[in-house]
Amino acid sequence: MGDVEDGLPRSSSTSPFRPSGTFPLRGKGVQRLLWFVGLYCASVAALGVVAFVIRLALRS
């Protein structure tokens, strides 16, 4: 992943995350990747909610 010095991850300029909370997007590729990651997380969360509702319905 990344080099760790003195037990703390060093903040390099190549990291897409900045401590200020801004996201310096380097192009359409990164933006598309972040979009697909967000879509994947949302679909997994939705499937988890559906499974939870079905489990509750079957329990009663």
C-alpha positions as CSV (number, residue, x, y, z in Angstrom):
1,M,0.0,0.0,0.0
2,G,2.2,2.9,1.2
3,D,5.4,3.3,3.1
4,V,5.0,3.8,6.9
5,E,7.6,5.7,8.8
6,D,7.7,6.0,12.6
7,G,4.3,4.2,12.8
8,L,2.6,7.1,11.0
9,P,1.5,7.0,7.3
10,R,3.4,9.8,5.6
11,S,1.3,12.4,3.7
12,S,2.5,12.3,0.1
13,S,1.4,14.6,-2.7
14,T,0.4,11.5,-4.7
15,S,-2.4,10.7,-2.3
16,P,-5.9,11.5,-3.6
17,F,-7.0,12.5,-0.1
18,R,-5.9,15.7,1.6
19,P,-6.3,16.5,5.3
20,S,-8.5,19.5,4.4
21,G,-11.1,17.2,3.0
22,T,-10.8,18.3,-0.7
23,F,-10.6,15.7,-3.5
24,P,-8.2,16.8,-6.2
25,L,-9.5,14.8,-9.1
26,R,-6.8,14.2,-11.7
27,G,-9.1,13.4,-14.6
28,K,-12.2,11.7,-15.9
29,G,-10.7,8.2,-15.1
30,V,-10.5,9.0,-11.3
31,Q,-13.9,10.6,-11.3
32,R,-15.4,7.6,-13.0
33,L,-13.7,5.2,-10.6
34,L,-15.0,7.1,-7.6
35,W,-18.5,7.1,-9.2
36,F,-18.4,3.3,-9.6
37,V,-17.1,2.8,-6.1
38,G,-19.9,4.9,-4.7
39,L,-22.5,3.1,-6.8
40,Y,-21.1,-0.3,-5.6
41,C,-21.3,0.8,-2.0
42,A,-24.8,2.1,-2.4
43,S,-26.0,-1.2,-4.1
44,V,-24.4,-3.3,-1.3
45,A,-26.1,-1.2,1.3
46,A,-29.4,-1.5,-0.5
47,L,-29.0,-5.3,-0.7
48,G,-28.2,-5.4,3.0
49,V,-31.4,-3.4,3.8
50,V,-33.5,-5.7,1.6
51,A,-32.0,-8.8,3.3
52,F,-32.7,-7.3,6.7
53,V,-36.3,-6.6,5.9
54,I,-36.8,-10.1,4.4
55,R,-35.3,-11.6,7.6
56,L,-37.6,-9.5,9.8
57,A,-40.6,-10.5,7.7
58,L,-39.7,-14.2,7.9
59,R,-39.1,-14.0,11.7
60,S,-42.6,-12.7,12.5
